[in-house]
């Protein structure tokens, strides 16, 4: 989420959802339906990306899972096509 010219990460499942950002002098908190989904130290620099290591790892796992499912998808289609025409 972008705030004060900086980008702060949140967990992948929050993409496309409405989040509330609460900012103090030292901390930034992101909320979804009153549940805290991310907390970051506030950055006063300009155009920085502030990432939580857990968020980065969740994205990597999700990308890996999507990659493997995409690799298997054509094989699954081929098997279905063969069954339909036999």
C-alpha positions in Angstrom: 0.0 0.0 0.0 1.4 3.4 -0.9 1.5 6.0 1.9 3.5 9.3 2.0 5.4 8.4 -1.2 6.5 5.0 0.2 5.2 1.4 -0.5 4.4 -0.8 2.4 3.8 -4.6 2.0 0.9 -6.6 3.3 0.1 -10.3 3.1 -0.8 -11.6 -0.4 -4.4 -12.5 0.5 -5.2 -8.8 1.0 -4.5 -7.9 -2.6 -7.6 -6.2 -4.1 -9.2 -5.8 -0.7 -10.0 -2.5 1.0 -7.4 -1.8 3.7 -7.3 0.9 6.4 -4.0 2.5 7.1 -3.2 4.0 10.5 0.0 6.0 10.7 1.9 7.3 13.7 5.2 9.0 14.0 7.0 5.6 14.3 4.7 2.9 13.0 2.3 2.1 10.1 -0.4 -0.4 10.6 -2.7 -1.9 7.9 -6.1 -3.3 8.8 -8.7 -5.3 7.0 -12.1 -5.3 8.7 -10.6 -4.2 12.1 -8.0 -7.0 11.9 -4.3 -5.9 11.8 -2.7 -7.5 8.7 0.6 -5.7 8.7 2.8 -3.5 10.9 5.9 -1.6 9.7 8.2 1.0 11.1 7.4 4.2 9.4 9.9 5.3 6.8 10.5 9.1 6.4 12.6 8.7 3.3 11.2 9.2 -0.2 10.0 6.5 -2.7 11.1 3.5 -0.7 9.7 0.0 -0.5 9.2 -1.3 3.0 8.8 -5.1 3.1 8.2 -7.5 5.9 10.3 -10.7 5.5 7.2 -12.8 6.1 5.3 -11.1 3.3 8.1 -11.7 0.9 8.3 -15.4 1.8 4.5 -15.8 1.4 4.7 -14.3 -2.1 7.6 -16.6 -3.0 5.6 -19.7 -1.9 2.5 -18.5 -3.8 4.5 -17.9 -6.9 6.1 -21.3 -6.7 2.7 -23.0 -6.2 1.2 -21.1 -9.1 4.2 -22.0 -11.3 3.8 -25.7 -10.5 0.1 -25.7 -11.1 0.6 -23.9 -14.5 3.2 -26.5 -15.5 0.7 -29.3 -14.7 -2.3 -27.6 -16.3 -1.4 -28.4 -20.0 -0.8 -32.1 -19.2 -4.2 -32.3 -17.5 -5.9 -30.7 -20.5 -4.2 -33.2 -22.8 -5.4 -36.2 -20.7 -9.0 -34.8 -20.7 -8.9 -34.2 -24.5 -7.6 -37.8 -25.1 -10.5 -39.2 -23.0 -13.1 -37.2 -24.8 -12.0 -38.3 -28.2 -11.5 -42.0 -27.5 
